[in-house]
């Protein structure tokens, strides 16, 4: 069972209301996505911590319903 890009975006936006989220389905199969997430919530956090925050926002879907997510996080300019 695949996960819709809109569901990924919704979960991330619930955790980071200020986030700008761009999701791309890399393989067209609903299983392999890339996500660019820009949020002020990442201030003062390492890249690893930022990614952990996003994975946490996905509420356990990573590695299950969501097979692969190439993640890029950043602070707003």
C-alpha positions in Angstrom: 0.0 0.0 0.0 1.4 3.3 -1.1 1.2 6.7 0.6 -0.1 9.8 -1.3 2.1 12.8 -1.6 -0.7 14.9 -0.1 -0.7 12.8 3.0 3.1 13.3 3.4 2.7 17.0 3.0 -0.3 17.1 5.5 1.6 15.3 8.2 4.7 17.5 7.8 2.5 20.7 7.8 0.7 19.5 11.0 4.1 19.3 12.7 5.6 22.5 11.1 2.7 24.9 10.3 5.2 27.4 8.8 6.8 24.9 6.6 7.1 25.2 2.8 6.9 21.6 1.6 7.6 20.3 -1.9 7.0 16.6 -2.6 8.0 14.8 -5.7 7.1 11.2 -6.6 10.4 9.9 -7.9 9.3 6.7 -9.5 5.6 7.3 -10.1 4.7 4.4 -7.8 3.7 6.3 -4.6 6.5 4.6 -2.8 9.6 6.7 -3.6 9.5 10.4 -2.9 11.7 13.3 -2.4 10.7 16.1 0.0 12.1 19.6 0.5 11.0 21.1 3.8 11.8 24.6 4.8 10.9 25.7 8.3 12.1 28.0 11.0 11.7 25.1 13.4 15.0 23.8 12.1 16.9 26.8 13.6 19.9 25.6 15.7 19.4 22.0 14.8 21.9 19.8 13.0 21.0 18.3 9.7 20.5 14.9 11.4 18.2 16.5 14.0 16.2 18.2 11.3 15.7 14.9 9.4 14.7 13.2 12.6 12.1 15.9 13.2 10.6 15.3 9.8 10.6 11.5 10.2 8.9 12.0 13.6 6.2 14.1 11.9 5.5 11.2 9.6 4.2 9.3 12.7 5.8 5.9 12.0 4.9 5.7 8.3 8.5 5.8 7.2 9.8 2.3 6.4 6.2 1.0 6.3 3.6 2.6 4.1 6.2 5.1 2.9 9.1 3.0 1.5 11.7 5.7 0.6 12.0 9.4 1.2 15.0 11.5 0.0 14.9 14.4 2.4 16.3 18.0 2.1 15.7 20.4 5.0 16.5 24.1 5.3 15.8 27.3 7.1 13.9 30.1 5.4 16.1 32.8 3.8 
